[in-house]
Amino acid sequence: MSEKNINFASEMTKEQKYNEMLPQLAVLIEGETDETSVLANVSALLRQTFGWFWTGFYLVRNGELRLGPFQGTVACMHIAHGRGVCGTAWAEDRTQVVDDVELFPGHIACSSLSRSEIVVPLHDARGKVVGVLDIDDTQLSTFDAVDRQYLEQVACLLTKTLYTL
């Protein structure tokens, strides 16, 4: 990407970035069936587009969330159902938007640099939670309703691509 494109991308609104990225994501993962490869590329595309501190996936395995593909610093490898932001998103089956992780009851601090977080459940075709998309940033209040809306669309694309019947 040229310097000119990088400067242009930084001037785009968050919504414009999502609207440009989503069609690219759809084409990138269309017809792919390997979970690791797809999730790795989705992590990379999200981090490249938005520059967040940590972007990745935790997958339900043997009754817990286990670390999946990600981009960022070293992360926690096991998260219990209902524990921390990721475990809560899994248990409640709803997106969690946390402005300040230090104020979230039971927050699991994989990195002291993480300050805000959004976690979106991933579902199989039957609606069962099979994992979560976890994104952290070093700034407070990074994530909002716009992120929720578009990242839930990312999760829907993943369901259609990877988790069909």
ROGUVEX-504796 format. One record per residue: x, y, z of N, C-alpha, C in turn; residue in three letters; residue number from 0. Coordinates in steps of 0.2 Angstrom, whole numbers, plus 2048, in hexadecimal, padded with zeros to 3 digits. Layout:
N
[node [X,Y,Z],[X,Y,Z],[X,Y,Z],"ALA",NUM]
...
END
This chain:
165
[node [804,7FA,800],[800,800,800],[804,806,800],"MET",0]
[node [803,80B,7FC],[807,811,7FB],[806,815,801],"SER",1]
[node [80A,81A,802],[809,81F,808],[803,823,807],"GLU",2]
[node [801,825,800],[7FB,828,7FF],[7F5,825,801],"LYS",3]
[node [7F5,81E,800],[7EF,81A,802],[7EF,819,809],"ASN",4]
[node [7F4,819,80D],[7F4,818,814],[7F2,81F,817],"ILE",5]
[node [7F4,825,814],[7F1,82B,817],[7EA,82C,816],"ASN",6]
[node [7E7,829,810],[7E0,82A,80E],[7DC,825,813],"PHE",7]
[node [7DF,81F,814],[7DB,81B,819],[7DB,81D,820],"ALA",8]
[node [7E0,821,822],[7E0,824,829],[7DA,82A,829],"SER",9]
[node [7D9,82D,823],[7D4,832,823],[7CD,82F,823],"GLU",10]
[node [7CC,829,821],[7C5,826,821],[7C2,825,828],"MET",11]
[node [7BB,826,828],[7B8,824,82E],[7B8,81D,82F],"THR",12]
[node [7B6,81B,835],[7B6,814,837],[7B1,810,833],"LYS",13]
[node [7AB,813,832],[7A6,810,82E],[7A8,80F,827],"GLU",14]
[node [7AC,814,824],[7AE,814,81D],[7B3,80E,81D],"GLN",15]
[node [7B8,80D,822],[7BC,808,822],[7B9,801,822],"LYS",16]
[node [7B4,800,826],[7B0,7FA,826],[7AD,7F9,820],"TYR",17]
[node [7AA,7FE,81D],[7A6,7FD,816],[7AB,7FB,811],"ASN",18]
[node [7B1,7FD,811],[7B6,7FB,80C],[7B9,7F4,80E],"GLU",19]
[node [7BA,7F3,814],[7BD,7EC,816],[7B8,7E6,815],"MET",20]
[node [7B2,7E7,817],[7AD,7E1,817],[7AD,7DE,810],"LEU",21]
[node [7AC,7E1,80A],[7AC,7DE,804],[7B3,7DA,803],"PRO",22]
[node [7B8,7DD,805],[7BF,7DA,804],[7BF,7D3,808],"GLN",23]
[node [7BC,7D4,80E],[7BC,7CE,812],[7B8,7C8,80F],"LEU",24]
[node [7B2,7CA,80D],[7AE,7C5,80A],[7B1,7C1,804],"ALA",25]
[node [7B5,7C5,800],[7B8,7C2,7FA],[7BE,7BE,7FD],"VAL",26]
[node [7C2,7C0,802],[7C8,7BD,805],[7C6,7B6,807],"LEU",27]
[node [7C0,7B5,80B],[7BE,7AF,80E],[7B9,7AB,80A],"ILE",28]
[node [7B7,7AD,805],[7B1,7AA,801],[7B4,7A3,7FF],"GLU",29]
[node [7B0,79E,800],[7B2,797,7FE],[7B7,794,802],"GLY",30]
[node [7BA,797,807],[7BF,794,80B],[7BC,790,811],"GLU",31]
[node [7BF,78B,813],[7BD,786,818],[7C1,785,81E],"THR",32]
[node [7C8,787,81D],[7CC,786,823],[7CC,78B,828],"ASP",33]
[node [7C9,789,82E],[7C8,78E,833],[7CE,792,835],"GLU",34]
[node [7D4,78F,836],[7DA,793,838],[7DC,798,833],"THR",35]
[node [7DC,796,82C],[7DE,79B,827],[7D9,7A1,827],"SER",36]
[node [7D3,79F,827],[7CE,7A5,826],[7CE,7A9,82C],"VAL",37]
[node [7CF,7A7,832],[7CF,7AB,838],[7D6,7AF,838],"LEU",38]
[node [7DB,7AC,836],[7E1,7AF,836],[7E1,7B5,831],"ALA",39]
[node [7DE,7B4,82B],[7DE,7BA,827],[7D9,7BF,829],"ASN",40]
[node [7D3,7BD,82C],[7CF,7C2,82F],[7D2,7C6,834],"VAL",41]
[node [7D6,7C3,839],[7D9,7C7,83E],[7DE,7CC,83B],"SER",42]
[node [7E2,7CA,836],[7E7,7CE,833],[7E3,7D4,82F],"ALA",43]
[node [7DE,7D2,82B],[7DA,7D8,828],[7D8,7DD,82D],"LEU",44]
[node [7D5,7DB,832],[7D2,7E0,837],[7D7,7E4,83A],"LEU",45]
[node [7DD,7E1,83C],[7E2,7E4,83F],[7E5,7E9,83A],"ARG",46]
[node [7E6,7E7,834],[7E9,7EB,82F],[7E5,7F1,82D],"GLN",47]
[node [7DE,7F0,82D],[7DA,7F5,82B],[7D9,7FB,831],"THR",48]
[node [7D9,7F8,837],[7D7,7FD,83D],[7DD,7FE,842],"PHE",49]
[node [7E2,7FA,841],[7E8,7FB,846],[7E7,7FA,84D],"GLY",50]
[node [7E2,7F6,84F],[7E1,7F4,856],[7E7,7F0,859],"TRP",51]
[node [7E7,7F1,85F],[7ED,7ED,863],[7ED,7E6,862],"PHE",52]
[node [7E7,7E3,863],[7E6,7DB,863],[7E0,7D9,85F],"TRP",53]
[node [7E0,7D5,85A],[7DA,7D3,857],[7DB,7CB,856],"THR",54]
[node [7D6,7C7,858],[7D6,7C0,857],[7D0,7BD,859],"GLY",55]
[node [7D1,7B6,85A],[7CB,7B2,85B],[7CD,7AD,861],"PHE",56]
[node [7C8,7AB,865],[7C8,7A6,869],[7C2,7A1,867],"TYR",57]
[node [7C4,79B,867],[7BF,796,865],[7BD,791,86A],"LEU",58]
[node [7B7,78F,86A],[7B4,78B,870],[7B7,784,86E],"VAL",59]
[node [7BB,781,873],[7BE,77B,873],[7BE,778,87A],"ARG",60]
[node [7BB,772,87A],[7BB,76E,881],[7B8,772,886],"ASN",61]
[node [7B3,776,885],[7AF,779,88B],[7B3,780,88D],"GLY",62]
[node [7B7,782,889],[7BB,789,88A],[7BC,78C,884],"GLU",63]
[node [7BE,793,884],[7C1,796,87E],[7C8,795,87E],"LEU",64]
[node [7CA,793,878],[7D2,792,877],[7D4,797,872],"ARG",65]
[node [7DA,79A,873],[7DD,79F,86E],[7DD,79C,867],"LEU",66]
[node [7DB,7A0,862],[7DB,79E,85B],[7E0,7A3,858],"GLY",67]
[node [7DF,7A4,851],[7E3,7A8,84D],[7E2,7AF,850],"PRO",68]
[node [7E8,7B3,850],[7E7,7BA,852],[7ED,7BE,850],"PHE",69]
[node [7ED,7C5,850],[7F2,7C9,84F],[7F3,7CE,855],"GLN",70]
[node [7F9,7CE,857],[7FB,7D2,85D],[7FF,7CF,862],"GLY",71]
[node [7FF,7D1,868],[804,7CE,86D],[802,7C8,870],"THR",72]
[node [806,7C4,874],[804,7BE,877],[7FE,7BF,87A],"VAL",73]
[node [7FA,7B9,87A],[7F3,7BA,87D],[7F2,7B4,882],"ALA",74]
[node [7EC,7B4,886],[7EA,7AF,88A],[7E8,7A9,885],"CYS",75]
[node [7E9,7A3,888],[7E8,79D,883],[7E1,79A,885],"MET",76]
[node [7DF,79B,88B],[7D9,797,88E],[7D4,79C,891],"HIS",77]
[node [7CE,79C,890],[7C9,7A1,893],[7C3,79D,895],"ILE",78]
[node [7C1,79D,89B],[7BB,799,89D],[7B5,79D,89B],"ALA",79]
[node [7B0,799,89B],[7A9,79B,899],[7A7,7A0,89E],"HIS",80]
[node [7A5,7A6,89C],[7A2,7AB,8A1],[7A8,7AF,8A4],"GLY",81]
[node [7AE,7AE,8A2],[7B3,7B2,8A5],[7B6,7B7,8A1],"ARG",82]
[node [7B7,7BD,8A3],[7BA,7C2,89F],[7B5,7C5,89A],"GLY",83]
[node [7B8,7C9,896],[7B3,7CC,890],[7B2,7C6,88B],"VAL",84]
[node [7B7,7C2,889],[7B5,7BD,884],[7B1,7B8,887],"CYS",85]
[node [7B2,7B5,88D],[7AE,7B0,890],[7A7,7B3,891],"GLY",86]
[node [7A6,7B9,893],[79F,7BC,894],[79C,7BD,88D],"THR",87]
[node [79F,7BF,888],[79C,7BF,881],[799,7B8,87F],"ALA",88]
[node [79D,7B3,881],[79B,7AC,87F],[795,7AA,883],"TRP",89]
[node [796,7AB,88A],[790,7A9,88F],[78A,7AD,88D],"ALA",90]
[node [78A,7B3,88C],[784,7B7,88B],[782,7B7,883],"GLU",91]
[node [786,7B4,87F],[785,7B4,878],[783,7BB,875],"ASP",92]
[node [787,7C0,877],[786,7C7,874],[78D,7CB,874],"ARG",93]
[node [78D,7CF,870],[793,7D3,86F],[794,7D7,875],"THR",94]
[node [79A,7D8,877],[79D,7DC,87D],[7A1,7E1,87B],"GLN",95]
[node [79F,7E8,87C],[7A3,7EE,87B],[7A5,7F0,882],"VAL",96]
[node [7AC,7F1,883],[7AE,7F3,889],[7B3,7F9,888],"VAL",97]
[node [7B1,7FF,88B],[7B4,805,88A],[7BB,805,88E],"ASP",98]
[node [7BB,802,894],[7C0,802,898],[7C1,7FB,89C],"ASP",99]
[node [7C5,7F6,899],[7C6,7F0,89B],[7C7,7EF,8A3],"VAL",100]
[node [7CA,7F4,8A6],[7CC,7F4,8AD],[7C5,7F4,8B1],"GLU",101]
[node [7C0,7F7,8AE],[7BA,7F7,8B2],[7B5,7F1,8B1],"LEU",102]
[node [7B7,7ED,8AC],[7B3,7E7,8AB],[7B4,7E1,8B0],"PHE",103]
[node [7AF,7DF,8B4],[7B0,7DA,8B9],[7B3,7D4,8B6],"PRO",104]
[node [7B8,7D2,8B9],[7BB,7CB,8B7],[7BF,7CC,8B1],"GLY",105]
[node [7C1,7D2,8AF],[7C5,7D2,8A9],[7CC,7CE,8A9],"HIS",106]
[node [7CD,7CB,8A4],[7D4,7C7,8A4],[7D9,7CB,8A0],"ILE",107]
[node [7DE,7CD,8A4],[7E3,7D2,8A1],[7E8,7CE,89D],"ALA",108]
[node [7E8,7CC,897],[7ED,7C9,893],[7F3,7CE,892],"CYS",109]
[node [7F1,7D4,891],[7F6,7D9,890],[7F4,7E0,894],"SER",110]
[node [7F8,7E2,898],[7F7,7E9,89C],[7F6,7EF,897],"SER",111]
[node [7F8,7EE,891],[7F7,7F3,88C],[7F0,7F4,889],"LEU",112]
[node [7EC,7EF,88A],[7E5,7EF,887],[7E1,7F3,88C],"SER",113]
[node [7DD,7F7,889],[7D9,7FC,88D],[7D1,7FB,88B],"ARG",114]
[node [7D0,7FA,884],[7C9,7F9,882],[7C8,7F3,87E],"SER",115]
[node [7C2,7F0,87E],[7C1,7EA,87B],[7BA,7E9,878],"GLU",116]
[node [7BA,7E5,872],[7B3,7E3,870],[7B4,7DB,86E],"ILE",117]
[node [7AF,7D8,870],[7AF,7D0,86F],[7A8,7CF,86C],"VAL",118]
[node [7A8,7CB,866],[7A3,7C9,862],[7A2,7C2,861],"VAL",119]
[node [79D,7BF,864],[79C,7B8,863],[79B,7B5,85C],"PRO",120]
[node [79E,7B0,85A],[79E,7AC,854],[799,7A6,855],"LEU",121]
[node [795,7A5,850],[790,7A0,850],[790,79B,84A],"HIS",122]
[node [78E,795,84C],[78E,790,846],[787,791,843],"ASP",123]
[node [785,78D,83E],[77F,78E,83B],[779,78D,83F],"ALA",124]
[node [779,78A,844],[774,788,849],[773,78E,84E],"ARG",125]
[node [778,793,84E],[778,798,853],[77C,797,859],"GLY",126]
[node [77F,791,85A],[783,790,860],[78A,794,85F],"LYS",127]
[node [78C,796,865],[792,79A,865],[798,795,864],"VAL",128]
[node [79C,796,85F],[7A2,792,85E],[7A9,796,85F],"VAL",129]
[node [7A8,79C,861],[7AE,7A0,862],[7AD,7A7,863],"GLY",130]
[node [7B2,7AB,864],[7B1,7B3,864],[7B6,7B6,860],"VAL",131]
[node [7B4,7BC,85E],[7B9,7C0,85B],[7BB,7C5,860],"LEU",132]
[node [7C1,7C6,862],[7C3,7CA,868],[7C8,7D0,865],"ASP",133]
[node [7C6,7D6,866],[7CB,7DB,864],[7CC,7E0,86A],"ILE",134]
[node [7D2,7E2,86B],[7D4,7E6,870],[7D8,7EC,86E],"ASP",135]
[node [7D8,7F2,871],[7DC,7F7,86F],[7DF,7FB,875],"ASP",136]
[node [7E4,7FF,874],[7E8,802,87A],[7E4,808,87C],"THR",137]
[node [7DF,80B,878],[7DC,811,87A],[7D5,80F,87E],"GLN",138]
[node [7D3,813,882],[7CC,812,885],[7C7,814,880],"LEU",139]
[node [7C1,811,881],[7BB,812,87D],[7BC,812,875],"SER",140]
[node [7C0,80D,873],[7C2,80D,86C],[7BC,80A,868],"THR",141]
[node [7B8,806,86B],[7B2,802,867],[7AB,805,869],"PHE",142]
[node [7A7,805,864],[7A0,808,865],[79B,804,861],"ASP",143]
[node [795,807,860],[790,803,85C],[792,802,855],"ALA",144]
[node [796,806,852],[798,805,84B],[79C,7FF,84B],"VAL",145]
[node [7A1,7FE,84F],[7A5,7F8,84F],[7A0,7F2,851],"ASP",146]
[node [79C,7F2,855],[797,7ED,857],[794,7EB,850],"ARG",147]
[node [791,7EF,84D],[78D,7EE,847],[791,7EA,842],"GLN",148]
[node [797,7ED,840],[79B,7EA,83B],[79F,7E4,83D],"TYR",149]
[node [7A1,7E3,843],[7A4,7DD,845],[79F,7D8,846],"LEU",150]
[node [799,7D9,847],[794,7D4,847],[793,7D1,840],"GLU",151]
[node [793,7D6,83B],[793,7D4,834],[799,7CF,832],"GLN",152]
[node [79F,7D1,835],[7A5,7CD,834],[7A3,7C6,836],"VAL",153]
[node [7A0,7C5,83C],[79F,7BF,83F],[79A,7BB,83B],"ALA",154]
[node [795,7BF,838],[790,7BB,834],[793,7B8,82E],"CYS",155]
[node [798,7BC,82B],[79C,7BA,825],[7A0,7B3,827],"LEU",156]
[node [7A2,7B3,82D],[7A6,7AD,82F],[7A1,7A7,830],"LEU",157]
[node [79B,7A8,832],[796,7A3,833],[795,7A0,82C],"THR",158]
[node [793,7A4,828],[792,7A2,821],[797,79E,81D],"LYS",159]
[node [79E,7A0,81F],[7A3,79D,81C],[7A6,797,81F],"THR",160]
[node [7A6,797,826],[7A9,792,829],[7A4,78D,82D],"LEU",161]
[node [79F,790,82F],[79B,78C,834],[794,78A,832],"TYR",162]
[node [793,789,82C],[78D,787,829],[78C,77F,82B],"THR",163]
[node [786,77D,82A],[784,776,82C],[787,771,827],"LEU",164]
END
